[in-house]
Amino acid sequence: MKLNKVINLAIGSLMLMSVAFSQSALFLLIAPGARAGGMGEAQVALADDSYATYWNPAGLGFQRGYEVSGMHVNWLPGLVDDMYYDFIGGRFPVDGLGVFGGNIIYLNAGEQQYTDENGNSLGTFITYFMSASGSYATMLSDHSSIGFNFKLLYQHLTDPEVQVGDEKTKGTALNFGFDVGYLSKGYFNNHLDLGGMIANVGPKVIFNDEAQADPMPTNLKLGFNLKVYESKFNRLNILYDVNKLLVGTYASMDWDDDGIIGGYDKEGILQEIDADGAITGDYNAEGQIEIAHTDSWWKGIFTSFVDDWYLGGDRDIDLDRIIGGYDVVGDTTVANPDGLYNIKGDLEGGTGDARSITAELESLIHSFGLEYWYNEMFAIRGGYYYDSVGKITTPTVGAGLRYGNYGFDFGYTVAEETHPQNNTMRFSLMLKF
């Protein structure tokens, strides 16, 4: 089994997120906390407990006292039965400095099996992923705070130095990243709070070599917390988050409109056709890469807003490095150098002009949450998670209980029976001292 097949099995099936390319560290996008799980994962403008170390470290700046929290969940029970996720976090204030905290995340993806190219078993291994984050937040004013996370990641796809088919790989990756968050409270007579965060900023993850490196799931979160009603015993909040993956990603496309993919090296030098008559070289004459690729992490923060509609050109859907080349006549394709279709009958010519900003807007992920508290002791929650591209549209429900310094939360994802997130139940605990 090749390494990329291991990645597809061990990572690609974990999240069912709306990503259009292979990507590592997706476990960082799993939402911790049963409270958030019951509210459609809308939290960036709330972040009022130690789970803020994940959702928005700026929220720590408004918090007082010490707190630890934790969650265990069997992840994607509708897909596998041996995958689980654990989270533990905490916070502690330091007079005159601010609030510090951190969290540890562990995802066990279960037992995998080695096979050779003929499908013969070569043994088993455990795939798991870990991260450890340190958090810091400080108040900028009486109504605003800024926070930061620094994280280390360790990902174990396969046992180290294992021969996988013809490819030898170390099977592990060590990486780092950081988050920055902002929270501002008190708008409209203390009825509206606003939050934002950029998470998982960092270099690409390398398991085998740089050519196979995958980007970190850098993510922008923006949201609000609307305090609809507050009285002595009752409190009702409505929350909304929108998420945008800040990774510039491109399919194999004709950037210079010459009808071919590549043909040149990075310096713009024309490359020879290989022995099989195939085009070589991944760049066009202007030095732009035209095969499928992703931008560097720092560039993707900006290009991710225009990569789905403005940048690039006609798509090479059948990956023959030629745009079109055929006409469609009835149910058959006929060779024509000026044709807009590929040999399979897929339209390629003009697909670049057909793209619009609508595709970019459809890539946004929306989270809606509702939380009602009675006497600051009992809460009921509801929410909705909407991901158009990933085809994830799941309602959520939950409840919470507070007694003294103890807290217990429950969250449940309402999904179809065949959906991998069906019967996903989150349980989390909290202790203040």
PyMOL commands that set and color helices and strands:
alter all, ss='L'
color gray80, all
select helices_A, chain A and resi 3-15+26-29+34-37+52-55+57-62+187-190+210-212+297-303+351-354+357-362
alter helices_A, ss='H'
color red, helices_A
select strands_A, chain A and resi 67-74+84-94+98-115+121-139+144-156+162-164+167-169+172-186+192-201+219-230+234-245+249-250+253-254+293-294+314-315+326-329+332-335+365-374+378-387+392-403+406-413+425-432
alter strands_A, ss='S'
color yellow, strands_A
deselect
rebuild
show_as cartoon
